């Protein structure tokens, strides 16, 4: 091999290696995520609106993680509009587990000073239709399942307290 053929030979080998890696990477990549659709709805607990609660729709999809979860905080009447974690409006089409927890308190009630703590206590005391049963806040235990479809945008999410 001449001195000039050596570098050329290395360039050819490098190009072949890069090509093989690109082909392998294309075969191992994630599938594109399912399409998103607009999702609005109403959250009820024992037939009554659940205001200021956080909902999280977690799609039951293989090979995808939390980047496809969607969330919302209900308004005073329990209404919500989902936003995907990637910032897009809606939720992916498919089956979802739904987790419901307390929404964040207002900004003025988040401080550690006495006045903020009093505002937090007043806020929590004023929340209607509480407490939220713990079972709904646990991904593995929540009984809530919603099938999001392309032809439906409005969903009623109904929760029940366990009878004692």
ABEGO torsion letter per residue (X at the ends): XBAAAAAAAAAAAAAAAAAAAAAAAAAABBBBBBBBBBBBEBBBBGGBBBBGBBBBBBBBBBGBBAAABBBBBBBAAGBBBBBBAAGBBEBBBEBBBBBBBBBBBBAAAABABAAAAAAAAAAAAABBGOBBBAAAABAAABABBBBBBAABABBBBBBBBBBX
